[in-house]
């Protein structure tokens, strides 16, 4: 994600810029402007305006909801709550839909390790050949960025799951719950 400028401590005193900073973090966690625009069905330029601290446009609530739901982390909502002196807490594990947490972290983890393994094989092949082209370097950089973004999302998801488990004081089942029936 391109950055016009980083927010300073002084900027963070301005509520509008605090929200912009939270939206910027949300978009970054989602994988950048292009990924966020695709997720919400919006133009890249609209998302770009939402994260640009030099533009007064704020993100629409439906866009924030869409992105927070996609990464399963209420980044902007948490910031708004903190600005009002509140703290968000996750629902009790028993109240969480099974599909939201139970089966989600393992595929992300597996995909993340596959990404890193594939990148390692490609880099080793280049090292064995003794050279790397500019196109390969760009491709490797893109693969590394995707793997890093996936690991960041995995880290955040596992952090939330750990908090839920500690709060419930019992393990969280990774098996899908049966709906209906006995």
GIJOFEN-V140400 format. One line per field, one symbol per residue. phi: phi as a letter, one per 40 degrees, with the letter a starting at -180 (. if undefined). Layout:
phi=???
This chain:
phi=.cbcacccccdcccdccccdcccccccccchhccccccccgbcccccdccccccbccbcccccdcdcccccfacdcdcccccccgbbcbccddccccdccbcbcccccccccccdccccccccccccccgaaccccccccccccccccccccccdccccccdccccccfaccccccccbggc
